[in-house]
Each structure stands twice: as C-alpha cells, then as structure tokens.
Amino acid sequence: MFYVRTITVPANTSKSSPYRETLLAVKGVIHRVIIIIPAGHFGLTGLRILHENTPIAPNNPDGWFKGDNVKIDYNEFYELRSFPALLEFEAYNEDDTYDHEFIIGIGILPKSALMPFMAYKGLIHAIKSLIWK
C-alpha cells in the first residue's frame, strides 16, 4: 500500500500551534517515506509525521523536515501494530503571505513481506560488529 497526500499549510501557522491532518492507514511496516518540499518555501516551513503522538519522521522529538525545492526519499522501518493506524501530519508555515504545500508519500507493507529483508539487515549488522570490534 502506498499513500500519497498533499497538505496545504496556511500562512502564519506557528510551530507552537501547527496545522494538523490525519491519515488512517493499514497495519504493517512503514518501509518508505517521500516528502517533496516545492520551490518557494525558503525554509519558512516544516513538516513531521507522528504515530500515537510519537514522531516517526524525522524521529527526533523536536525535528522537522525543512527546505526549499527538496525531495526527501528514504527507507524507514516503523511498525504500525494497530488497525486502523492513525498517522498525523504536523506542519508550520512562518511565511506571512503565502500558503505552502507539502507532498507526502508513505509506503506500508505487511510485516511478513519485509521479514526476509529485516533478517538480512540484522545478519549484516552482526557480521559488521564481529569484524570491526
């Protein structure tokens, strides 16, 4: 399952009182996150994704994706154990004139589909720790 969402954040939306939208998602493992920050944001905006009030992208509690004309695309391994899983997008926009959009893509697969890759990743990590002690 791959979800795509465009959110529009109104001008003058502060970081302390961010704009919020929710997404009901399937149970599984978030394996990919794509965020597009179009040109014109000039670093005045920020976005993060939460699950059950826990920041998952970026995963540091006070982190925000920021930029201008940027595509962020990375692999993630965050398990959503409940169904439906409630994801929340929080965003701010310190631009005093223009609303700004973020385009978000989230890939979720059943845990069973990712088990071979996760086992392989764990094996590689174990081998590295033995070699580079």
N, C-alpha and C positions, 0 to 999 in steps of 0.2 A: 504494500500500500504506500502510495506517495501522495502527500498532501501539499497543495500549493495555496498560499494565502497572500493577498496583497492587503496591507493595512495602511490607512491614511491617518497621520497624526496631525491634529490641528496645531496651528501656530500658537505660541505662548503656552505650551504644555510643559510644566516643570518636571524635573527629575524627582522631586519630592512628592508629586501627585501625578504619576504617569498615566497615559492613556492605556486602556486595557481592552483586549479582545481574547475570547476563549475559543478553543477548538476541541471538540470531542473526537478522540482518536481510538483506534483499536488497541487491544492488548498486544504487547510484543516488545521488540527491542528497537529503539531509535538507532539506526545504523548510519544515517547520513543527514547532515544539516547544510542547507544552502541559504545564504542570505545575500540579497542584492540591495545595495545602497546606491540608488541612482545619483547621477551628477546633480549638483545644486544643494546638497546637504551641508557642505562646507564644515563638517564636524560639529554642527549645531544640534545634531540628533543622536539618539542612542536607542538600542533595542536589546532586549533579553527575553529568553524563554524560560518559563518556570513550570514545574510539575509539583503539585501539592505544596506550594509556597517555597519550593527548593529551586534555586537557579540551576538550570542544566546546560544552558548555552548563553553566554560563557558560564562556566561552572563556579567561578569565584563570586561570592555573595554581593560584592559591590561593582562587578564588571558589567560593561555594556559594549555591544558592537557599535563602533562609530567609524565614520569615514565619509568619503565623497567619491562617487563613481567607483565603487568597490564591489567585488564579488567574493564572498567568503564561502568556501566549499570544503567541508572536511568530514571525516568518518567519526562517528560517535558510537558508543556502546552504552546506552542508558536503558534499563529495563522498565517498562510500564507494566506493572503487575495487576492493576485494576482494569475493569471494563465497565463502562467506557472510561478511558483515561482522559482526564481533563488537563489539557495544556493551556497555559496562559501566556500571551504575548504582552509585554510591558514596553512602552516606548515614550520617550520625551522628545520635545521639539522646542528648542530655545530661540528659534527664528521668530521674530516679532511680526513678520509679514506673511510668510507662505506656509501652507500645509506641506507635509512631505510624506512620501510613500516608502515603504519597505516591501520587498517581495521575499517571501519565505517559502522554502521547500523543506519538508521533513519526510524522510523515508523510514518506514517502520516495517519490520519483518517478524514473522513468528520466531520465537527463541530457538526452536528446533532447526530452522533454516540456517541460523548463524552458529550453531554448536560446533561444527567442524572447524570453522574459521577461528572461533574463540579458543578451541583446544590447541590448534596450530600456533596461535599467538602466544598462549601460555607455555607451550613447549619451547618456542624460540626464546622467550624471556628466561626460562630456566637454563637453557644452554648458555645464553649470554652471561648469566650470573655465575655459572661454573667457570667459564673461560676467563672472565675479566674480574676476578676476585682481587 
